[in-house]
Amino acid sequence: MKALEYALIYLVPVSVIIGLMSGNLFIFLTPLLVFGLVPLLDLAFAKDIDNPTADQAQALSGNLIYRLVFWGCVPLQVVMVVWGASVATEWSLSVEELIGFTLSMGISSAVMGLTVAHELAHREKGSLEYLLSKILLATVLYAHWGMDHVIGHHQDLGTPKDPSTAKMGESLYHFLPRSISGGFNRIWSIEAARQEQKRRPVWNLNNPMVTVLLGQVVLLIGIALAFGAPGFFYFVFQAMIAVCLLETVNYIGHYGLAREIASDGRYEDVAFHHSWNAGGRLTSRFLFNLGRQSDHHAHPGRHYQLLHHHAHSPQLPAGYPAMVLLALVPPLWRSTMDNRASNSSIQRLLARPED
């Protein structure tokens, strides 16, 4: 039964459909669900701090339901995005309804599509699950992100080299363009260097960044030809919304937490105290335990149902949906998070053994 709790994520695309069918202000049902009802219900439930034992972990790994619930998001995400393009083209929506529908689809793409893509990007390169992550990321025109996340972010986390780590005092609005452009530039540089080492031109089909870019151009052309300008602009804007939400989660997940330089001149290893964790029970079910960031960075290949809660890691005061709303208002964000981030660093210094 616990495995089926993660099927709550399907309520998000369902809310998009119900909102569209109901019309008028009901078109905003999805943002109200994700950023209104879920945060409120998170307050009503106890924190999700249970960890599987070794015996339980073995049973969880072999439970097919966990995988079926997870894999089911892939075809549903693709169908929803394509169906959305047909709605934008063929339905007679008012301006307000079109805005609400596109916003709802962008939120659905972020919650369902990108949450799943994030985990699948850590699967073995060339595997079916790795390919599925590329498909999901392509639905929001961000197919390069999985490569950068695994190769770049997980290595550079908490250092000035990582555009996906928010600095203390940095606002979300400064972070978003830096993270989006910085992540692309980082993985482009990495892959370009690889091609040069193999004595190949940067622009060749063996460069995964080239194939990703060409694939997304072909996808955009296909959307434009099939659905015209309304479908094209819907597709682009829902992708922008989803990407901004993904990067906002990055902003929240590591804000103000930095790795220190060790005595050998290198940055200290990534540890549990370099990620903010969210323990909201309902949010954990909707986001496949995405809030257990510390354990994810310690064990990147660990499946979502096996991730552990770490009580000694920095803890967010609320789940991701509530924190996203807080991040939209920089003064409120800083008044809530700056002291917490500073206290986390001070506690680390006090706990460090003397040299």
Secondary structure, DSSP 8 states (H G I E B T S, - for coil): -HHHHGGGGGHHHHHHHHHHHH-GGGGGHHHHIIIIIHHHHHHHS--------HHHHHHHHH-HHHHHHHHTHHHHHHHHHHHHHHHHHHS---HHHHHHHHHHHHHHIIIIIIHHHHHHTTS-TTSHHHHHHHHHHHTTT-TTHHHIIIIIIHHHTTSTT-TTS--TT--HHHHHHHHHHHHHHHHHHHHHHHHHHTT--SSSTTSHHHHHHHHHHHHHHHHHHHHHHHHHHHHHHHHHHHHHHHHHHHHHHHTT----B-TTSSB----GGGS-B---HHHHHHTTTTT-HHHHHHSTT--GGG----TTS-B-SS-HHHHHHHHTSHHHHHHHHHHHHHHHHHHHHHHS---
